Amino acid sequence: MTPPALALNRFGLGALPDDTPPVDPQRWLLSQLEAYEPLPSAWKQLPRTLELVDVWNTMQRAVRQAPEGQRSGIRENYLRVGSRVYQAAVGARTNSALQTSTPFVERLVHFWSNHFAVSVDKLLIVGLAGSFEADAIRPHVLGRFEDLLLAAVRHPAMLLYLDQAQSTGPGSMMGSRGRGLNENLAREILELHTLGVRSGYTQEDVKEFARALTGWTLPGAGGAGGGTGDGAGDGAGGSTREGASRGSGSGATFRFVPALHEPGTRTVLAKTYPDAGEAQARAVISDLVAAPATALHIAHKLARHFVADEPPQALVQRLADTFVRTRGDLASVYRELVASQEAWQPTATKFKSPWDWSVSALRALGHRSMAPMQATHLMTQLGQPVWRPGSPAGYSDTAAAWAAPDALMRRVEVAQRLAQAAGDATDARALAPRVLPGTLSAATATAIARAESNGTALALLLVSPEFLRR
């Protein structure tokens, strides 16, 4: 692959038919750090986090107040409304990817959204998943990692997905009325979001961190105790908003409730943290961000995403060193990545995930938008439904997860459908060198030229070895 092709396809989201390959690929990528729009037009018509939390709290109050026989109907109506919001958000995400003028940063949004994964497999967050990306991820991808981490783990979608909203300190004022201590968020912050697996923390560290995190919950009366249905939310301090944080343009999306917090000092990774309310867990998080293991974990994931399933260790170390030196300034880490020689090796080693492939295929065919339901069904058919990974670890970022024969057959089917819809309006022979500049092999060019129809030629282009990789 040539450097312009790498910029468009490895760092970006795939070339558009009328793209002019950048003369200076590195400068083109770095210029996007200044031009990025955190909330593009595709997202602006969707409800924001605070509005959606109000809907959640209203549903929870209605369930508590309704007779037993009516409660399931209230929940089902909430899920129906949430499903419509979810589909609209999938459409916004897809259309942003098709329309963006900063595809490198848009790819980073997708990367971080998968790093801090939530899943609508937990149906109660179905309406909140899109706002998680809009309000927790998008505003922070070019800032400090600590700010991104805090925005992600304190967003209502994450608090509900990992049951943190229900976590109650056994020795807290609300201890006898809550559901007890929940370790999920503490474990995933340590294992997935910061240090990584086998980095030296113990089960006792998880428990101690979980105790420090108690009191972190949703805003509003239903937020305290996570809207458990036992009335705890209404009595746990409707005025205790001193811990509230604000999402971009969305009001208070997080609340710390002292009545839920486990009192006492905590010891995590051999360091003792005084009982300081919300600040106790924040101090733990700040130290986790500064840990060398976190720098290496983040560096490895970025290098794996952009360069190779098994990235060069020298590159990983340089990215980690930049992370440490800049105290987690993500834009500095991206600049180091773009400047690295390893990221510009001409061999296309990264196999596109279903999301990557579908976005690049739609962009190559000139699509500027897709109906929300159509986009939702497309990603489900390809095996990577949006915001629905099988676990908090997110979707895999390696070829082994996506290159199975049945998965490739689904791509062939989608490619044929897209090509049929395009008809003769797009000449595959002319399109191929434009979307694969300097990359198109003689074998693929010959196959496209000899295809029995333009539709077949387009489908061959979309499932060619060059197009399947980046």
C-alpha positions as CSV (number, residue, x, y, z in Angstrom):
1,M,0.0,0.0,0.0
2,T,1.2,3.5,-0.8
3,P,1.3,6.2,2.0
4,P,-1.8,8.0,0.6
5,A,-3.7,4.7,0.6
6,L,-2.6,3.9,4.1
7,A,-3.8,7.3,5.3
8,L,-7.2,6.8,3.7
9,N,-7.7,3.2,4.6
10,R,-5.6,2.2,7.6
11,F,-5.9,5.4,9.6
12,G,-9.2,6.6,8.0
13,L,-12.5,4.9,7.2
14,G,-11.9,4.1,3.5
15,A,-11.7,6.3,0.5
16,L,-14.6,8.1,-1.1
17,P,-15.0,8.0,-4.9
18,D,-14.1,11.6,-5.3
19,D,-11.2,11.7,-2.7
20,T,-8.0,13.1,-3.9
21,P,-5.2,11.1,-2.2
22,P,-3.4,13.4,0.2
23,V,-0.1,14.7,-1.0
24,D,1.3,14.8,2.5
25,P,-0.5,11.9,4.3
26,Q,0.9,12.6,7.8
27,R,0.0,16.3,7.7
28,W,-3.5,15.4,6.4
29,L,-4.0,13.1,9.4
30,L,-2.7,15.5,12.0
31,S,-4.8,18.4,10.6
32,Q,-7.9,16.4,11.5
33,L,-7.0,16.8,15.2
34,E,-7.7,20.5,14.8
35,A,-10.8,20.2,12.6
36,Y,-12.7,17.5,14.5
37,E,-16.3,18.2,15.4
38,P,-17.3,16.4,18.6
39,L,-21.0,16.4,17.8
40,P,-21.6,16.4,14.1
41,S,-25.0,17.1,12.5
42,A,-26.0,13.4,12.4
43,W,-26.1,13.4,16.2
44,K,-27.6,16.7,17.0
45,Q,-31.3,15.7,16.6
46,L,-30.9,12.8,19.1
47,P,-31.8,13.0,22.8
48,R,-28.9,13.6,25.1
49,T,-27.9,11.8,28.2
50,L,-29.8,13.8,30.8
51,E,-33.0,13.6,28.9
52,L,-32.6,9.9,28.6
53,V,-31.8,9.5,32.3
54,D,-35.0,11.4,33.1
55,V,-36.9,8.9,31.0
56,W,-35.2,6.1,33.0
57,N,-36.0,7.6,36.3
58,T,-39.6,8.2,35.3
59,M,-39.9,4.6,34.4
60,Q,-38.4,3.5,37.6
61,R,-40.8,5.6,39.7
62,A,-43.7,4.4,37.7
63,V,-42.7,0.8,38.3
64,R,-42.4,1.3,42.0
65,Q,-45.8,3.0,42.2
66,A,-47.7,0.7,39.9
67,P,-49.6,-2.4,41.0
68,E,-47.7,-5.6,40.4
69,G,-49.7,-6.6,37.4
70,Q,-48.9,-3.4,35.5
71,R,-45.1,-3.2,36.1
72,S,-44.1,-5.5,33.2
73,G,-46.1,-3.3,30.8
74,I,-44.3,-0.2,31.9
75,R,-40.9,-1.8,31.4
76,E,-41.9,-3.1,28.0
77,N,-43.0,0.3,26.9
78,Y,-39.6,1.7,28.1
79,L,-37.8,-0.9,26.0
80,R,-39.9,-0.1,22.9
81,V,-39.0,3.6,23.2
82,G,-35.4,2.7,24.0
83,S,-35.1,0.5,20.9
84,R,-36.2,3.4,18.7
85,V,-33.7,5.6,20.3
86,Y,-31.0,2.9,19.8
87,Q,-31.8,2.5,16.1
88,A,-31.7,6.3,15.6
89,A,-28.3,6.4,17.3
90,V,-26.9,3.6,15.1
91,G,-28.1,5.6,12.1
92,A,-26.3,8.7,13.5
93,R,-23.1,6.8,14.1
94,T,-23.2,5.3,10.6
95,N,-24.0,8.6,8.9
96,S,-21.2,10.3,10.8
97,A,-18.8,7.7,9.5
98,L,-20.1,8.2,5.9
99,Q,-20.0,12.0,6.0
100,T,-17.1,12.9,8.2
101,S,-14.3,15.2,7.0
102,T,-12.1,13.8,9.9
103,P,-12.1,10.1,9.3
104,F,-9.0,9.5,11.4
105,V,-10.6,10.9,14.5
106,E,-13.9,9.2,13.7
107,R,-12.0,5.9,13.7
108,L,-10.6,6.9,17.1
109,V,-14.1,7.4,18.4
110,H,-15.0,3.9,17.4
111,F,-11.8,2.6,18.9
112,W,-12.5,4.2,22.3
113,S,-16.1,3.3,22.3
114,N,-15.1,-0.4,22.0
115,H,-12.4,0.0,24.6
116,F,-15.0,1.3,27.1
117,A,-17.6,-1.2,25.8
118,V,-21.2,-1.2,26.9
119,S,-23.7,-3.7,25.5
120,V,-27.4,-3.4,24.8
121,D,-27.6,-7.1,25.5
122,K,-28.5,-5.6,28.9
123,L,-31.8,-4.4,27.7
124,L,-32.3,-1.7,30.2
125,I,-29.5,0.4,28.7
126,V,-30.7,0.1,25.1
127,G,-31.8,3.7,25.0
128,L,-28.6,5.0,26.6
129,A,-25.9,3.3,24.4
130,G,-25.9,6.0,21.7
131,S,-25.7,8.8,24.3
132,F,-22.7,7.0,25.8
133,E,-20.7,7.5,22.6
134,A,-22.1,11.0,22.0
135,D,-21.5,12.4,25.5
136,A,-18.8,10.3,27.1
137,I,-16.6,9.3,24.2
138,R,-16.8,11.9,21.4
139,P,-16.0,15.0,23.5
140,H,-12.9,13.4,25.0
141,V,-11.0,11.5,22.3
142,L,-8.5,14.2,21.8
143,G,-8.0,15.2,25.5
144,R,-6.5,13.5,28.5
145,F,-7.0,9.8,29.1
146,E,-8.1,10.4,32.7
147,D,-10.9,12.7,31.6
148,L,-12.1,10.1,29.0
149,L,-11.9,7.4,31.5
150,L,-14.0,9.3,34.1
151,A,-16.5,10.3,31.5
152,A,-16.9,6.7,30.4
153,V,-17.1,5.0,33.8
154,R,-19.5,7.6,35.2
155,H,-21.9,7.7,32.3
156,P,-25.3,6.2,33.2
157,A,-25.0,3.5,30.5
158,M,-21.8,2.2,32.1
159,L,-23.1,2.6,35.7
160,L,-26.2,0.5,34.8
161,Y,-24.4,-2.0,32.5
162,L,-21.9,-3.0,35.2
163,D,-24.4,-2.7,38.1
164,Q,-22.4,0.1,39.7
165,A,-25.7,2.1,40.2
166,Q,-26.8,-0.6,42.6
167,S,-23.6,-1.0,44.5
168,T,-24.1,-0.1,48.2
169,G,-21.5,-0.1,50.9
170,P,-22.4,-2.6,53.6
171,G,-21.4,-0.2,56.3
172,S,-23.0,2.8,54.7
173,M,-26.1,4.6,55.9
174,M,-28.1,2.8,53.3
175,G,-26.3,-0.5,53.8
176,S,-29.3,-2.4,55.1
177,R,-31.6,-1.2,52.3
178,G,-29.3,-1.6,49.3
179,R,-28.3,-4.6,47.2
180,G,-24.8,-4.8,48.7
181,L,-21.4,-4.3,47.2
182,N,-20.9,-4.9,43.4
183,E,-17.4,-5.4,42.1
184,N,-18.1,-5.3,38.3
185,L,-17.0,-1.7,37.6
186,A,-14.0,-1.9,39.8
187,R,-12.8,-5.1,38.1
188,E,-13.3,-3.8,34.6
189,I,-11.6,-0.5,35.2
190,L,-8.5,-2.5,36.4
191,E,-8.6,-5.4,33.9
192,L,-9.9,-3.7,30.7
193,H,-9.8,0.1,31.0
194,T,-6.4,0.7,32.7
195,L,-3.8,-1.8,33.9
196,G,-4.8,-4.8,31.8
197,V,-4.9,-8.5,32.8
198,R,-2.0,-10.1,34.7
199,S,-0.7,-6.7,35.8
200,G,-0.3,-7.5,39.5
201,Y,-3.6,-6.5,41.1
202,T,-5.4,-9.0,43.4
203,Q,-9.0,-9.9,44.2
204,E,-8.6,-7.9,47.4
205,D,-7.6,-4.8,45.3
206,V,-10.8,-5.3,43.3
207,K,-12.9,-5.4,46.5
208,E,-11.2,-2.4,48.0
209,F,-11.6,-0.4,44.8
210,A,-15.3,-1.4,44.7
211,R,-15.8,-0.1,48.2
212,A,-14.2,3.2,47.2
213,L,-16.6,3.4,44.2
214,T,-19.7,3.0,46.3
215,G,-21.9,6.1,46.1
216,W,-21.2,6.6,42.4
217,T,-24.6,6.5,40.8
218,L,-27.1,8.1,38.5
219,P,-28.5,11.6,38.8
220,G,-32.1,12.2,40.0
221,A,-34.1,10.6,42.7
222,G,-34.1,7.2,40.9
223,G,-30.4,7.2,40.6
224,A,-29.5,6.6,44.2
225,G,-29.3,2.9,44.6
226,G,-29.7,2.5,40.9
227,G,-33.5,2.6,40.9
228,T,-33.6,-0.8,42.6
229,G,-37.3,-0.7,43.1
230,D,-37.1,-0.8,46.9
231,G,-37.5,2.9,47.4
232,A,-33.8,3.4,48.3
233,G,-33.5,6.0,45.5
234,D,-36.0,8.4,46.9
235,G,-34.5,8.5,50.4
236,A,-30.8,8.5,49.7
237,G,-30.3,12.2,49.4
238,G,-32.1,14.0,46.6
239,S,-30.1,17.1,47.4
240,T,-26.7,15.4,47.5
241,R,-25.5,16.8,44.1
242,E,-22.1,18.0,45.2
243,G,-20.5,15.1,43.3
244,A,-22.4,15.7,40.0
245,S,-20.3,15.9,36.9
246,R,-21.6,17.3,33.6
247,G,-21.6,15.7,30.2
248,S,-21.0,17.9,27.2
249,G,-24.2,19.9,26.7
250,S,-26.3,17.4,28.6
251,G,-26.4,18.6,32.2
252,A,-25.5,16.5,35.3
253,T,-25.1,12.9,34.2
254,F,-23.5,11.5,37.4
255,R,-24.1,11.9,41.1
256,F,-22.2,10.9,44.2
257,V,-24.4,9.9,47.1
258,P,-22.6,9.8,50.5
259,A,-25.3,7.7,52.1
260,L,-24.3,4.8,49.8
261,H,-20.6,5.2,50.3
262,E,-18.7,2.6,52.4
263,P,-16.9,4.6,55.1
264,G,-13.2,4.1,55.9
265,T,-9.8,4.1,54.3
266,R,-9.1,1.8,51.4
267,T,-5.9,0.1,50.3
268,V,-5.5,-0.5,46.6
269,L,-2.2,-1.8,45.1
270,A,-0.4,-1.3,48.4
271,K,-1.4,2.4,48.6
272,T,-3.8,3.7,51.3
273,Y,-6.5,6.2,50.4
274,P,-8.2,8.3,53.1
275,D,-12.0,8.4,53.4
276,A,-12.7,11.4,51.2
277,G,-16.1,10.6,49.7
278,E,-16.2,10.7,46.0
279,A,-12.6,11.9,45.9
280,Q,-11.4,8.5,47.3
281,A,-12.2,6.6,44.1
282,R,-11.0,9.4,42.0
283,A,-7.7,9.3,43.7
284,V,-7.4,5.6,42.9
285,I,-8.3,6.2,39.3
286,S,-5.7,9.0,39.0
287,D,-3.0,6.6,40.2
288,L,-4.2,3.9,37.9
289,V,-3.9,6.3,34.9
290,A,-0.3,7.1,36.0
291,A,0.7,3.5,36.3
292,P,3.2,2.2,33.7
293,A,1.1,-0.8,33.1
294,T,-1.8,1.4,31.9
295,A,0.5,3.2,29.5
296,L,1.6,-0.1,28.0
297,H,-1.9,-1.5,27.9
298,I,-3.3,1.5,26.0
299,A,-0.2,1.7,23.7
300,H,-0.5,-2.0,22.8
301,K,-4.2,-1.7,22.0
302,L,-3.7,1.4,19.8
303,A,-0.8,-0.2,18.0
304,R,-2.7,-3.4,17.5
305,H,-5.7,-1.5,16.1
306,F,-3.7,0.6,13.6
307,V,-0.6,-1.5,12.8
308,A,-0.8,-5.2,13.3
309,D,-2.5,-7.9,15.4
310,E,0.9,-8.5,16.9
311,P,2.3,-5.0,17.0
312,P,6.1,-4.2,17.1
313,Q,7.2,-3.9,20.6
314,A,9.4,-0.9,19.9
315,L,6.4,1.0,18.7
316,V,4.3,0.0,21.7
317,Q,7.1,1.2,24.0
318,R,7.4,4.6,22.3
319,L,3.6,5.1,22.5
320,A,3.7,4.1,26.2
321,D,6.6,6.5,26.8
322,T,4.7,9.3,25.2
323,F,1.6,8.5,27.3
324,V,3.7,8.6,30.5
325,R,5.6,11.8,29.5
326,T,2.5,13.7,28.6
327,R,0.4,12.3,31.5
328,G,-2.0,10.7,29.2
329,D,-2.4,13.4,26.6
330,L,-4.1,11.4,23.8
331,A,-3.4,13.8,21.0
332,S,0.3,13.5,21.7
333,V,0.1,9.7,21.6
334,Y,-1.7,9.9,18.2
335,R,1.0,12.2,16.9
336,E,3.6,9.7,17.9
337,L,1.6,6.9,16.2
338,V,1.3,8.9,12.9
339,A,5.0,9.7,13.0
340,S,6.1,6.2,13.5
341,Q,7.7,4.3,10.7
342,E,6.0,1.0,11.7
343,A,2.6,2.5,11.0
344,W,3.4,3.1,7.4
345,Q,4.7,-0.3,6.4
346,P,3.2,-1.1,3.0
347,T,1.8,-4.5,3.8
348,A,-1.9,-4.4,4.7
349,T,-1.8,-6.6,7.8
350,K,-5.1,-5.5,9.4
351,F,-8.2,-7.5,8.4
352,K,-11.3,-5.2,8.5
353,S,-13.9,-5.9,11.1
354,P,-17.5,-6.0,9.9
355,W,-18.0,-2.4,10.9
356,D,-14.8,-1.3,9.2
357,W,-15.7,-3.2,6.0
358,S,-19.3,-2.0,5.8
359,V,-18.4,1.6,6.3
360,S,-15.6,1.5,3.8
361,A,-17.8,-0.3,1.3
362,L,-20.6,2.3,1.7
363,R,-18.1,5.1,1.4
364,A,-16.5,3.6,-1.7
365,L,-19.9,3.5,-3.4
366,G,-20.6,7.1,-2.5
367,H,-23.3,6.6,0.1
368,R,-23.7,9.6,2.3
369,S,-26.4,8.2,4.6
370,M,-28.3,5.1,5.5
371,A,-31.6,4.6,7.2
372,P,-31.2,3.7,10.9
373,M,-33.1,0.4,10.6
374,Q,-31.1,-0.6,7.5
375,A,-27.8,0.2,9.3
376,T,-28.9,-1.7,12.4
377,H,-29.9,-4.8,10.3
378,L,-26.7,-4.6,8.2
379,M,-24.4,-4.8,11.2
380,T,-26.4,-7.6,12.8
381,Q,-26.2,-9.6,9.6
382,L,-22.4,-9.1,9.4
383,G,-22.0,-10.3,13.0
384,Q,-21.0,-7.0,14.7
385,P,-24.2,-5.3,15.9
386,V,-23.4,-1.8,17.2
387,W,-22.9,-1.5,20.9
388,R,-23.6,-5.1,21.5
389,P,-20.4,-7.1,22.1
390,G,-20.6,-10.3,24.1
391,S,-18.8,-8.8,27.1
392,P,-17.3,-5.7,28.6
393,A,-14.1,-6.5,26.7
394,G,-15.7,-5.3,23.5
395,Y,-15.3,-6.7,20.1
396,S,-12.1,-8.4,19.1
397,D,-9.6,-6.4,17.1
398,T,-7.8,-9.3,15.4
399,A,-8.3,-11.2,12.1
400,A,-9.0,-14.5,13.8
401,A,-12.3,-13.1,15.0
402,W,-13.6,-12.0,11.6
403,A,-12.0,-14.1,8.9
404,A,-14.0,-17.3,9.2
405,P,-15.6,-18.7,6.0
406,D,-19.2,-18.1,7.1
407,A,-18.4,-14.5,8.0
408,L,-16.8,-14.0,4.6
409,M,-19.8,-15.4,2.9
410,R,-22.0,-12.9,4.7
411,R,-19.8,-10.1,3.3
412,V,-20.1,-11.6,-0.2
413,E,-23.9,-11.5,0.1
414,V,-23.9,-7.9,1.3
415,A,-21.4,-6.9,-1.4
416,Q,-23.7,-8.4,-4.1
417,R,-26.7,-6.6,-2.6
418,L,-24.9,-3.3,-2.5
419,A,-23.6,-3.8,-6.0
420,Q,-27.0,-4.6,-7.3
421,A,-28.4,-1.5,-5.7
422,A,-25.7,0.6,-7.3
423,G,-26.6,-0.7,-10.7
424,D,-24.7,0.8,-13.7
425,A,-24.4,4.3,-12.1
426,T,-20.9,3.4,-10.7
427,D,-18.3,2.0,-13.1
428,A,-16.3,-0.6,-11.1
429,R,-13.3,-0.4,-13.4
430,A,-13.0,3.4,-12.9
431,L,-13.8,3.2,-9.2
432,A,-11.3,0.5,-8.2
433,P,-8.1,2.6,-8.5
434,R,-9.8,5.6,-6.9
435,V,-10.7,3.8,-3.7
436,L,-7.6,1.7,-3.6
437,P,-5.0,4.2,-4.8
438,G,-1.7,2.5,-5.5
439,T,-3.0,-0.6,-3.9
440,L,-5.0,-2.4,-6.6
441,S,-3.3,-5.6,-7.7
442,A,-3.1,-6.7,-11.3
443,A,-5.0,-9.9,-10.4
444,T,-7.9,-7.9,-8.9
445,A,-7.9,-5.4,-11.7
446,T,-8.1,-8.2,-14.3
447,A,-10.9,-9.9,-12.4
448,I,-12.9,-6.7,-12.3
449,A,-12.2,-6.0,-16.0
450,R,-13.4,-9.5,-17.0
451,A,-16.5,-9.6,-14.9
452,E,-19.6,-10.4,-16.8
453,S,-21.5,-7.3,-15.5
454,N,-20.8,-4.1,-13.7
455,G,-22.6,-5.4,-10.6
456,T,-20.4,-8.5,-10.5
457,A,-17.4,-6.2,-10.9
458,L,-18.4,-4.0,-8.0
459,A,-19.0,-7.0,-5.8
460,L,-15.6,-8.4,-6.7
461,L,-14.0,-5.1,-5.8
462,L,-15.7,-5.0,-2.3
463,V,-14.6,-8.5,-1.4
464,S,-11.1,-8.4,-3.0
465,P,-8.1,-9.1,-0.8
466,E,-7.0,-5.5,-1.0
467,F,-10.4,-4.2,0.1
468,L,-10.8,-6.6,3.0
469,R,-7.6,-5.3,4.6
470,R,-6.3,-2.0,5.6
